[in-house]
Amino acid sequence: MSATEATAGAEILFILYPGMTHLDFAGPYEVFARLPGAGVRLASPSGGDVRTELGLTLRGTQRLGDIVCCDLLCIPGGFDQAPVLKPECLKHVRRLAKGARFVTSVCTGSLVLAAAGLLQGRRSACHWARREALSAYGAIPEPARIVRDGKFITAAGVTAGVDFALVCAAELASRTTAQAIQLLLEYAPEPPFACGRPEEASPEILAECHRLASAFRGRLGSASCPSK
């Protein structure tokens, strides 16, 4: 079967929401949008425009309740997940997850899957600063960058979304197609500093990271924002 045949008609759905982290969505979107034969749809709880946590606006999303089904469901993370933690939204997450071939998340998006009751007894990734919060929902936190448990594929924080999407692309199409997309995007990361994970960072860098995150939450002006 060719890659085009494998992905023909495949529907990939992102559930977006106000306050989400733009790169949690944008990284995977760059990969999925290049899958031959696949369609990418954007939905949000109320439909319409969605403003990300840094002020970028994504135009014209579909209303989540109007989406009938999808093959791959993806929920990005964000500092403020209140819009997707409402019972009505979680009901749609469960409904769509039931028929999806893959149920996925990036960063703290796994907390939404967990809140929907989809990760009980399952291993899951999450942003390192919020990973342990998964336990409150019966999920099993795992420090890996990509975690797969059955049809559930979860990614760690923010930039892990690109790695995650390439893993999914190999499943939806083929390893050859996924590698071709990686080459097309020239995804060959060479970070300037070896501190991208907390176990690699010095106490000084960790302290500065928490200071920056706290200041950022203050700028957002939302007392309910989860701490990344």
C-alpha positions as CSV (number, residue, x, y, z in Angstrom):
1,M,0.0,0.0,0.0
2,S,1.4,3.4,-0.9
3,A,1.7,6.3,1.6
4,T,-1.1,8.1,-0.3
5,E,-3.4,5.2,0.0
6,A,-2.6,4.7,3.6
7,T,-3.6,8.3,4.5
8,A,-6.3,8.9,1.9
9,G,-9.3,10.3,3.7
10,A,-7.6,10.3,7.1
11,E,-9.1,13.1,9.2
12,I,-6.8,14.7,11.8
13,L,-8.5,16.9,14.3
14,F,-6.9,19.5,16.6
15,I,-9.0,20.7,19.5
16,L,-7.9,24.3,20.1
17,Y,-8.9,26.7,22.9
18,P,-8.2,30.2,24.1
19,G,-4.9,30.3,26.1
20,M,-3.3,27.3,24.4
21,T,0.4,27.2,23.6
22,H,0.8,28.1,19.9
23,L,3.8,25.8,19.3
24,D,2.1,22.8,20.8
25,F,-0.2,23.0,17.8
26,A,1.9,24.6,15.1
27,G,4.7,22.0,15.3
28,P,2.5,19.0,14.7
29,Y,0.4,20.9,12.2
30,E,3.4,21.5,10.0
31,V,3.9,17.7,9.9
32,F,0.3,16.6,9.6
33,A,-0.6,19.1,6.9
34,R,2.1,17.5,4.6
35,L,0.7,14.0,4.9
36,P,-0.5,13.0,1.4
37,G,-4.2,12.4,1.3
38,A,-4.9,13.5,4.9
39,G,-7.2,16.3,6.0
40,V,-6.5,18.6,9.0
41,R,-9.4,20.2,10.8
42,L,-9.4,22.8,13.6
43,A,-12.1,22.9,16.2
44,S,-12.7,24.7,19.4
45,P,-15.4,24.6,22.1
46,S,-17.3,27.6,20.7
47,G,-15.9,27.7,17.2
48,G,-14.7,30.9,15.5
49,D,-11.4,32.6,16.3
50,V,-9.0,31.3,19.0
51,R,-6.5,33.6,20.7
52,T,-3.4,31.7,21.9
53,E,-1.6,32.5,25.2
54,L,0.9,34.8,23.4
55,G,-1.8,36.7,21.5
56,L,-1.7,35.1,18.1
57,T,-5.2,34.5,16.7
58,L,-6.2,31.4,14.7
59,R,-9.2,32.2,12.5
60,G,-12.4,30.3,11.8
61,T,-12.2,27.1,13.8
62,Q,-15.2,24.8,13.6
63,R,-17.5,24.2,16.6
64,L,-16.4,21.1,18.5
65,G,-19.9,19.8,18.9
66,D,-20.3,19.8,15.1
67,I,-17.5,17.4,14.5
68,V,-18.8,13.9,13.9
69,C,-15.6,11.8,13.9
70,C,-11.9,11.8,13.3
71,D,-9.1,9.4,12.7
72,L,-6.5,11.2,14.9
73,L,-7.5,13.5,17.8
74,C,-4.9,15.9,19.1
75,I,-5.1,18.3,22.1
76,P,-2.3,20.8,22.6
77,G,-1.3,22.2,26.0
78,G,-1.4,25.6,27.5
79,F,-1.2,27.6,30.7
80,D,-4.9,28.0,31.0
81,Q,-6.9,24.9,30.0
82,A,-10.2,26.0,31.7
83,P,-12.1,26.2,28.3
84,V,-11.5,22.5,27.5
85,L,-11.9,21.2,31.1
86,K,-15.6,22.1,31.1
87,P,-17.9,19.0,31.3
88,E,-19.5,19.7,27.8
89,C,-16.1,19.9,26.2
90,L,-14.8,16.7,27.9
91,K,-18.0,14.9,26.8
92,H,-17.0,15.7,23.2
93,V,-13.4,14.6,23.8
94,R,-14.7,11.2,25.0
95,R,-17.1,10.9,22.1
96,L,-14.5,11.6,19.5
97,A,-11.8,9.5,21.2
98,K,-14.1,6.5,21.2
99,G,-14.0,6.2,17.4
100,A,-10.6,7.6,16.7
101,R,-7.7,5.4,15.6
102,F,-5.3,7.5,17.6
103,V,-5.9,9.8,20.6
104,T,-3.0,12.1,21.2
105,S,-1.8,15.2,23.0
106,V,1.2,17.6,23.3
107,C,2.5,19.0,26.5
108,T,-0.2,19.6,29.1
109,G,-2.9,18.5,26.6
110,S,-2.5,15.1,28.3
111,L,-4.2,16.5,31.4
112,V,-7.3,17.1,29.3
113,L,-7.3,13.5,28.1
114,A,-6.8,12.5,31.7
115,A,-9.6,14.7,33.0
116,A,-11.9,13.1,30.4
117,G,-11.1,9.8,32.0
118,L,-9.3,8.4,29.0
119,L,-5.9,7.7,30.7
120,Q,-6.9,5.8,33.7
121,G,-4.3,3.1,34.2
122,R,-2.4,4.2,31.1
123,R,1.1,5.6,30.8
124,S,1.4,9.2,29.6
125,A,3.8,12.0,28.9
126,C,3.3,15.6,29.9
127,H,5.3,18.8,30.4
128,W,7.9,18.0,33.1
129,A,6.6,20.6,35.5
130,R,3.0,19.2,35.4
131,R,3.7,15.5,34.8
132,E,2.8,14.4,38.3
133,A,-0.6,16.0,38.0
134,L,-1.6,13.1,35.8
135,S,-1.6,10.8,38.9
136,A,-4.7,12.6,40.2
137,Y,-6.7,11.2,37.3
138,G,-5.4,7.7,37.6
139,A,-2.8,8.0,34.8
140,I,0.8,6.8,35.1
141,P,3.2,9.7,34.5
142,E,6.2,8.8,32.4
143,P,9.3,11.0,31.7
144,A,9.8,9.9,28.1
145,R,9.5,12.5,25.3
146,I,6.9,10.3,23.5
147,V,4.8,7.7,25.3
148,R,2.5,5.3,23.5
149,D,0.0,3.1,25.3
150,G,-2.3,1.4,22.9
151,K,-4.0,4.0,20.6
152,F,-2.9,6.8,23.0
153,I,0.2,8.7,22.0
154,T,1.3,11.6,24.2
155,A,4.2,14.0,23.9
156,A,6.2,15.9,26.5
157,G,6.5,19.7,26.5
158,V,6.0,22.0,23.6
159,T,8.9,21.1,21.1
160,A,8.2,17.4,21.6
161,G,5.2,18.0,19.4
162,V,7.3,17.8,16.2
163,D,8.9,14.4,17.3
164,F,5.4,13.2,18.2
165,A,3.9,14.2,14.9
166,L,6.6,12.4,13.0
167,V,5.9,9.2,15.0
168,C,2.2,9.5,14.1
169,A,3.1,10.2,10.5
170,A,4.9,6.9,10.3
171,E,1.8,5.2,11.6
172,L,-0.6,7.0,9.4
173,A,1.5,6.6,6.2
174,S,4.9,5.0,6.4
175,R,8.4,5.5,7.9
176,T,9.6,6.6,4.5
177,T,6.9,9.4,4.3
178,A,7.6,10.5,7.8
179,Q,11.3,10.7,7.1
180,A,10.7,12.6,3.9
181,I,8.6,15.1,5.8
182,Q,11.3,15.4,8.4
183,L,13.8,16.2,5.7
184,L,11.4,18.6,4.0
185,L,11.2,20.5,7.3
186,E,14.9,20.2,7.8
187,Y,14.2,19.0,11.3
188,A,17.7,18.3,12.6
189,P,17.8,20.0,16.0
190,E,21.1,21.1,17.5
191,P,20.1,23.1,20.6
192,P,22.7,25.6,21.7
193,F,22.5,24.6,25.3
194,A,22.2,21.2,27.0
195,C,19.4,22.1,29.4
196,G,16.2,21.2,27.6
197,R,15.2,18.8,30.4
198,P,15.2,19.4,34.2
199,E,17.6,16.6,34.9
200,E,20.1,18.3,32.5
201,A,19.7,21.8,33.9
202,S,21.7,23.3,36.8
203,P,19.9,24.5,40.0
204,E,20.5,28.1,38.8
205,I,18.8,27.5,35.5
206,L,15.9,25.6,37.1
207,A,15.3,28.6,39.5
208,E,15.4,31.0,36.6
209,C,13.0,28.9,34.6
210,H,10.5,28.9,37.5
211,R,10.9,32.7,37.9
212,L,10.2,33.2,34.2
213,A,7.1,30.9,34.3
214,S,5.8,32.8,37.4
215,A,6.3,36.1,35.7
216,F,4.5,34.9,32.6
217,R,1.5,33.6,34.5
218,G,1.3,37.1,36.1
219,R,1.3,38.7,32.6
220,L,-1.6,36.4,31.6
221,G,-3.5,37.6,34.6
222,S,-5.2,34.3,35.3
223,A,-5.0,32.9,38.8
224,S,-6.3,29.6,37.5
225,C,-3.5,28.9,35.1
226,P,-1.7,25.6,35.8
227,S,2.0,25.9,36.4
228,K,4.2,24.7,33.6
